[in-house]
Amino acid sequence: MAIRHFTDLLEEARRQPEPQRLLLVLTRAELPDQPSEAQRTRFEAGEGGVLTPVLCVDKTPDELSDMATLVEEARETDADWDILFVGALDDPGREVDVEPHLQRMVESLKMGSIDRFLAFDRQGEVVSFQ
């Protein structure tokens, strides 16, 4: 199944033979430290910048109904974000076993390693990076 929207991801996760745990990292687009004029111009045009993690959480697919609900939950935490990155793993059953995976995901994103994760905008549409 091609995942084009956040609801596609939820449906696919629910269909898996093993229960799934979704790793969610909300990121905000920011200018890098000491940006060049070209970087500043691109950023002001809504392109470029760096994605900084601002909130991370794990949930089962059944704990997520849709993107609008996730956006509302994030709003309640005052997290200002632009792009959601999602990873998945077979649910190990204990929260303590999920935390290291979530932290590795955050560290990967901080290092710019985004290709292993799905990315979504606030409307739930898949985002691709070039």
ABEGO torsion letter per residue (X at the ends): XBBABAAAAAAAAAABABBBBBBBBBBBBBBBBGBBAAAAAAAAAGBEEBBBBABBBBBBAAABABAAAAAAAAAAAGBBBABBBBBBBBBAGBAAAAAAAAAAAAAAAAAGBAAABBBBBAAGBBBBBX
